[in-house]
Amino acid sequence: MEHGDLSARVDPAGGPELSELARGFNSMAAALDRNEELRRRMVTDVAHELRAPLTNIRSELESIQDGLSMPTRERIDSLHQETMHLARLVDDLQDLALAEAGRLEIHPEKVAVATLVRRSTAGMDIATEGPEDLMVMADPTRAVQVLQNLLTNAMAHGDGVRVVWQRQDDEAMIQVIDRGAGIPSEELGRIFERFYRVDPSRSRHTGGAGLGLSIVKQLVSAHGGRVWAESVVGEGSTFSFTLKIG
Ligand code: ADP
């Protein structure tokens, strides 16, 4: 193991104390091996996600350099869009890395759920319903980020999007509901994993890298809350999360 072979294990033979030690060693080795595999996959996934927008930008620019296309307003707008996509991806990755290292800073304050919802839905045609005076302890910027991520997904996958909230014991439960395509039950357990996409080709088209929900999950748990999804294919999905009452 010292030389980097994380698959090395020892034979738990010998007396009870030695075999106990060997088992301890083996489970530590397995944990190291697993973390190394996760790290490798993360780097490959990140490289993969960055490649597509970079390739688009590069080929557009080269075609202009070679005089094959003109730098029209339209092309510059499209280059700008790809650049924004890259910037968002890098922001998301940074949030995720901080959150997973437990270093995401949360500045909770007493704030009305209605205020968070209004900020998240400003300028959008979305029905909202819940008590005006329900207060939670939350970092307003981060809570709005959670809602916006859920709303972006809901609007990308369906219509009739609504936000409803209510008090449940010492928590507030906030739900983003859509009447959309829904999510097959075998996928529901995985959508909060990073880089997980239900339909990669469609999702790429809408610009998602499969990071939105993993960020939502990290942000909600950093607040001490829970998040989950329910869905019926052909009917729609409901994403719910809880925040502590303020
Ligand atoms: P992305 O940024 O690619 O949308 P997310 O982590 O936000 O990634 O979502 C993970 C997967 O869950 C995506 O493939 C998306 O298609 C699916 N998904 C998320 N929200 C909904 C929804 N409201 N209805 C149907 N599918 C959804």
Boltz pocket constraint, residues with backbone or C-beta under 6 A from the ligand:
constraints:
  - pocket:
      binder: B
      contacts: [[A, 149], [A, 150], [A, 153], [A, 154], [A, 157], [A, 178], [A, 180], [A, 181], [A, 182], [A, 183], [A, 191], [A, 192], [A, 193], [A, 196], [A, 197], [A, 198], [A, 199], [A, 200], [A, 203], [A, 207], [A, 208], [A, 209], [A, 210], [A, 211], [A, 212], [A, 213], [A, 214], [A, 237]]
      max_distance: 6.0
